Amino acid sequence: MKQVEVLRVLHVLFSMNCGGAEAMLMNLYRRADRSRIQFDFLVSAPEPMFYEPEIASLGGRVFRIPSLRQSDPVRYQRRLLAFFRAHPEYRIVHSHLETTTGLILRQANHAGVPCRIAHSHNTRYPGSGWRALPERWLKDWCKRFILPNATCRLACSSQAAHWLFGAASAEVLRNGILTERFRFDAQARLQVRRRLGLSEETTLYLHVGRFQAQKNQAFLLEAWAELERVRPDAALVLIGEGEQRTAAQQCAARLKEPRRVYFLGQRDDVPRFLCAADCFVLPSLFEGLPLALAEALCAGLPCVVSDRVPTEALPGRITSLPLGDPGQWAAALLAQPLAGAKRAAAADALAAAGYDAAQSAARLTELYFQQISAFQ
């Protein structure tokens, strides 16, 4: 019997450390049929990465190239072109790097890569103000090369599609999660609460996100100071790492009576903390469609998010609020009902809405082979 050739797809992004897009991509990788398709990665992070050992165990390869910030547009494009020409085995290049995708797909096109996919995971540039103008100009210049060089456009939400592709058509590929992994587990809830020294009567609020300006943890802590005045026995857990973690911890320490605020860093047992929590909170300044929100809903949690967070087609209890008034957020958090006794059924609702990673992986695999067939 003739052996079927495995299709290798090259994913391009800054790193494979913990983050929403990275976690989504690993969910798809884990659920993909690796007898037909294999993922490789081109990154710019020089240090060992969180997901790198798992990638190797699944049969993937990791290549490194200096980022656009570490180089300049001319050198960056020359390196990309040299890499693509040195690896003619890649018939599909799938870029997740915002506007830099324009340069990546441009050079993949010059190297003769037939299938070039642009994937949008956000809804705006991270920087703001006059200091960010030079970077915005560069990003705008890169962005102009996306549409002429992409053979396929994907996005995590319709807003993310519009931000990167304008009026051009794009397919929304759901940010699939491992729904069974995030299904509510009553035993995990008890164990985590015991570890934290919390009783079942303590209301536990949870935030999961990288400590950076986008996630807006400083505002969350302002709202927490208001909430504590009314419910001093409540607890707040923040999970994640990032350049602003120390500043957030200093902010928490300045609260008049900082009770039960836990900074737990990066963890691989987030599903257990979702089970232990009573409410999830995400005051982001912008998002594409956050994986953490889907995971919280899968665990049956009510969620309070900023009105800048897309929530399309996500089933569950979501309260969207404008940013600006910490007191309004504190009142909304206090008003959230307890998650209830039927939390395990939430995982089925997420899967039915198309947010299971197996469904997204199957659709992505189908799309890859459609692309290959179109160019044969």
Buried (B, 14 or more C-beta within 10 A) or exposed (E): EEEEEEBBBBBBBBBBBBBBBBBBBBBBBBBBEBEEBBBBBBBBBEEEBBBBEBBEEBEBBBEBBEBBEEBEEEEBBEBBBEBBEEBEEBBBBBBBBBBBBBBBBBBBBBBEBBBBBBBBBBBBBBEEEEEEEEEBEBBEEBBEBBBEBBBBBBBBBBBBBBBBBEEEEBEBBBBBBBBEBBBBBEEBBEBBBEEBEBEEEBBBBBBBBBBBBBBBBBBBBBBBBBBBEEBEEBBBBBBBBBEBBEEBBEBBEEBEEBEBBBBBEBBEEBBBBBBBBBBBBBBBBBBBBBBBBBBBBBBBBBBBBBEBBBBEEBBBBBBBBEBEBBEBBBBBBBEBEEBEEEBBEBBBBBBEBBBBBBBBBBBBBEBBBEBBEEEE
